[in-house]
Amino acid sequence: MSTIQSLDLQRVQLIRKAVLLIAILAVIALAAISQSLGGETELHEGLETFGIAAIVVCIVGRAWCSLYIGGRKKAEIVDRGPYSLSRNPLYVFSFLGAFGMGAQTGSVTIAALFVLIAVLVFAATVKREEAWLFEAFGSTYAAYVARTPRFWPDFTKWRDREVIEVRPRFFLTTLRDGLVMLIAFPLFEGVEHFQHIGWIRVLLNLP
């Protein structure tokens, strides 16, 4: 991949992160002025618990993906491990994490909005990345596309290798980014507390 292509890819990633942040802040603002129907019911608490589990799976899954892709994305087509099941497994785990973050509000609606934002932003990013990968790797990437789903994993495609070269810096960076998702728990618990004591006015009730 050329230097210009590499810089363009970095720019797309920065734009993706900025758009994602803005959209998430908007949904957090919506969550601040809303509450789940019926208040803190068993469904509300159950959704929060399931959301924490989803975030944990996301963190572990993203870290697993980074063992294979870390530092190699621009140099080769990685098609082993999680990348033999899906071309974008790291993003798939991110969708799960997005649901988990939204679920900390106890609202299915907010959780769905988090997932929708993640899907829209990452889908746009993936299209740009695929264009560059086709240009950089040609028929090799085309063959990978033909046998591997873009997102939803096909477990019959599993292939692995005996040894992989791990680059700790990329692994730790991915792990750090995933752990940030856990902030959703104290954040939304704090919002609920301020709603209860009247510091934040509830304007909407959402399922």
Rosetta blueprint (number, residue, H / E / L):
1 M L
2 S L
3 T H
4 I H
5 Q H
6 S H
7 L H
8 D H
9 L H
10 Q H
11 R H
12 V H
13 Q H
14 L H
15 I H
16 R H
17 K H
18 A H
19 V H
20 L H
21 L H
22 I H
23 A H
24 I H
25 L H
26 A H
27 V H
28 I H
29 A H
30 L H
31 A H
32 A H
33 I L
34 S E
35 Q E
36 S E
37 L L
38 G L
39 G L
40 E L
41 T L
42 E H
43 L H
44 H H
45 E H
46 G H
47 L H
48 E H
49 T H
50 F H
51 G H
52 I H
53 A H
54 A H
55 I H
56 V H
57 V H
58 C H
59 I H
60 V H
61 G H
62 R H
63 A H
64 W H
65 C H
66 S H
67 L H
68 Y H
69 I H
70 G L
71 G L
72 R L
73 K L
74 K L
75 A L
76 E L
77 I L
78 V L
79 D L
80 R L
81 G H
82 P H
83 Y H
84 S H
85 L L
86 S L
87 R L
88 N L
89 P H
90 L H
91 Y H
92 V H
93 F H
94 S H
95 F H
96 L H
97 G H
98 A H
99 F H
100 G H
101 M H
102 G H
103 A H
104 Q L
105 T L
106 G L
107 S L
108 V H
109 T H
110 I H
111 A H
112 A H
113 L H
114 F H
115 V H
116 L H
117 I H
118 A H
119 V H
120 L H
121 V H
122 F H
123 A H
124 A H
125 T H
126 V H
127 K H
128 R H
129 E H
130 E H
131 A H
132 W H
133 L H
134 F H
135 E H
136 A H
137 F H
138 G L
139 S H
140 T H
141 Y H
142 A H
143 A H
144 Y H
145 V H
146 A H
147 R H
148 T L
149 P L
150 R L
151 F L
152 W L
153 P L
154 D L
155 F H
156 T H
157 K H
158 W L
159 R L
160 D L
161 R L
162 E L
163 V L
164 I L
165 E L
166 V L
167 R L
168 P H
169 R H
170 F H
171 F H
172 L H
173 T H
174 T H
175 L H
176 R H
177 D H
178 G H
179 L H
180 V H
181 M H
182 L H
183 I H
184 A H
185 F H
186 P H
187 L H
188 F H
189 E H
190 G H
191 V H
192 E H
193 H H
194 F H
195 Q H
196 H H
197 I L
198 G L
199 W L
200 I L
201 R L
202 V L
203 L L
204 L E
205 N E
206 L E
207 P L
